[in-house]
C-alpha cells in the first residue's frame, strides 16, 4: 500500500465545507424525486440497487458523527492522501452496513434530511482541528471532509449512470477537490517526474519514475477531463476503453497508466 510521503496539498476549509454541503444537497434533492421503481434499479456497484446507493451516500457523511462519538485520538497518523489506498480493506463492512441502512430507512428522504442536519450541527460545534479516528487513520475533521468530496462526487456519478434521465449536478468545488485528491494519489502511487498528468481545469501532477522534465513540452503527457479521470481512478472506466473512446489522450513511452489504475475500487 502506498504511503503519502509527498507534501500534501492544502485545501481551504471553508470551501471544502461549502462543497460538501452543496454536493450533498444536490444528492438529497435528487433522491427525493426518485420513485419506488427507480430506487429498485440496478447500479454498476455489484448487487447494490439505487436504494443502497442512496443509503450509502448518507452513510458517507454520517461516518463523521460515528467518528466524533469515539474518543479523540492522541495524535494524527493519516492524511487525506492515505484514504484512497485504505478503503478497499473495509469494503465488506461497508457493504454490510450499507445494506443494513437501506433496510432500516424505508423513508430515505427523512434519513438524508437527518444526516444533513447532523452534519450542519457538527460543523458548527467542532473545530476543523478536532482529530477523528477514521477507517484510514486519525486525521483532523477539516481534512477528513476532503475525502467526503470524493465519496459524494464518485457516487453522484454512479447515481446519474443508474437512473436514466437523472442529471444530479456537480458542485464545482466538490468536483475540483475530488479530482485533485485522486490526482495526488496517483503521484503517491507512482512517484517521479517523467509523466505529466493534466486534468483541466483542476489538476496537474508529475508522476512515474524516469527522466524528470524541466522545461518546454513534457515528453510524456496524459490529459483528460475531471469526470473521466475520476472514473479511471475508481475503476468505473478502463484505461483501454478511455483511449479507444478518445476520452483521454496519452503521448510518450511513459504515458501508459493502465498498470497504475484504478487507484481505488
N, C-alpha and C positions, 0 to 999 in steps of 0.2 A: 504494500500500500504506500503510495507517495506521501511524503510529508511536506507541509508548507514551509519550506525554508526561505523562500524568497520574501522580500519585503512586501507586506500585504498592502493592497490598495486601500485607501481611506474613503469612506462614504460619509456624506452629510447626513447626520442622524435625523434632522428634521425632514429632509427629502425622502429618506427611506421610510420614516413613519407615515408620511403622506402617501407614498407609493403603495405601501401595504394596505392602508385603509381604502385607497381608491380602487385598487385591483380587487380586493375582497368585496367591495361594494358592487363592482361590476358583476362579479360572480353571483352574489346574493340576489341581486335584482333579476338576473337572467334565470337563476334556478327557480325563482318564484313564478315564472311563466311556463314551466315545464309541466306537461300533462303526465298522467299515470303511464300512458303508453310510451312517452319519451323517456321517462325515468327507467323504464324496463329495457331500453335499447342496449345492445352490447357496446363495449368500448374496445380500444386497442390495448387495454391493460388486463390481459388474461381473462379471468372469469368475471371481472367487475362489470356491472351494468352502470348506467348513468347514475342510478341511485347511490351505489357505492362510491362512485367518483365524487359526487357532490358531498357525500358524508365525509370523504377524505379531505376535501378542501376545507371543511370546517375543522377537521381534526388537525390539519397543519397549523392552524392558529391556536386552537385550544391546547396545543402542546406547550405554549408559553405558560398558561396557567398551571399545567401539571408540573412544569419545571419550577415555577415560583412557589409551589406548595412544598418543594423539597428544601432541606437546609441549604443555605448558601455555601458553595464550595469555598475552600480556603484560598485557592489561587486559580488563575486562568491556565489552562493547559491545551486550549484549542482555539482556532480562528475560523472564520467562515470558509477559508480555503481548505480546511480539513474536512469539512462537512460533505462535499460531493463524493469523497472516497470512502465514507463510512456508512452511508445509508443502506447499501446492499446487505450489510451484515444484519440489519434489523428488518429485512423485508418480510420474513414470516410473521413476526409480531405485528408489524404494520398492517399486513393483510388481515390478520385475525381481528385486530381492534377496529379496523375499518368495517368489516363485516358486522361486528357487534354494534357499532354505532348506527349503521344503516338499518339494522333490525329494530333497535331501540327507539329510533326517532322517525316515526312514520310521518310526522309533520316536519319535513326538512326545512321549510321556511322558518318555523319557530326556532329550530335548532340553530340555523345560521344567524338569525337575529340575536340569539343569546350569546353566541360566540363573539359577534361584533361588539355587543355591549360590554362583555367581559374584557375584550381587548382594549377598548377605549378607557375603561377604568384602570386597567393595568398600566397603560401608557401614561396616564395621569398620576398614578400612585408611585411607580417605581422609577428610579433614575436609570439612565442608559448604562451606567457603570455597574449596576447590580449584576453579579455573576449568576448565571443559570447553569445547572447541571443538565446538559442536553445529551442526546444519544451520540453526538460527535465529541463530547467532552465539555469542559467548563469554559464558557465564554460570556462576555458581557451581553446584557439584554439588547443593547443597540446593535451589536454585531450579529447576534442571532437573528434579528429582524431581517438582515440582508439575505439570509438563507430562505426566509419566508417568501421573498420575491421570486425565488426560483420555484418553490412549490406552487405558488399562485399562477405564475406565468405558464409553466410547463403544463399544469393541469387545466388551465383555461384553454390552452391549445387542444388538449385531449377532449375537452368538453365540446368545443367547436367541431372537432372531427367526428364526434359520435352522434351529434344531433343535426340532421340535415336542415339547413336554413338558419341555424343559430350562429350569430356572429357577436359573441361577447367581446367587447373592445379591450385593448391592452393599454393600460396606463403607460405613458412614455417613460416615466422614471422607473417603474417596475420592470419594464422590458429592458431598459438600459442596465439596471443593476444585475438582473439575471444574466444578460449577455456577458457583462464584464466578469462576473464571478466565474462563469463557466470557461471563459477565455483564459482567465488567470489560472484556472485549474489545469488547463492544457499545458501552460508554461511550467507548472509544478510537475506534472507527469512526465514531460519531455523537456527538461531544461536545456537551454542552448540559445544560440543566436543565428542559426543558419537559415531559418524559415520565418517569414513574416506572415502572420495571420491577421487579415483585415476584415472587420465586421462593421462597416459603416452604418450609422454614424456613431456607434457606441464604443468600439474597442479595437485596439491594435496591440498584438503581443508578439514577442520574439520567442521562438522555441526551437527544439530539435538540435542535437549536437552536430557540430561541423564548423566550417569557416564562418566567422562572425562578419556580418555585413556592417559596414561603417558609413558609406555614402552612396548616393545615386540609387538607381533602381535595384532592389534586392534580387539575387539570382533565384530565390525560391519564394514564391508568393502564393498564398491561398486567400481567396476573397469570396465572401458570401453575405447574405442578409441575416439579420438577427434571428428570425424565426427558423430559417434553415439551419443556422448554427446550433440553436437550442435543440432542434430535432436530432441533429447529428450527435451532439454531446450526450443526449439522453437515450439514444438508441431508437428513437422514433423513425429515423431515416438512415438508410445505409449509405456509406460513402460512395459506393459504386452507382447506386441509383441517383444520388445527388449529382454526380458527374454526368451521367447519361441524360438527365433531365435539364442539364445546364443551370442547376441551382447553385453550383459552386464552380469557381474557376481555380485551377491549380497549375502552376508552371514551375519547372525546375525539378531536379532529381530528388530533392528532399521535400517535395510538396505533397507527397502521398501520405495522408494522415490515417489511412484505413487501419493501420496496426495500432493506432492510439485511441480509436473511438469504438464504442462510446466511452465517455468518462464515467458516467453513472447510468444505471438502467433499472 
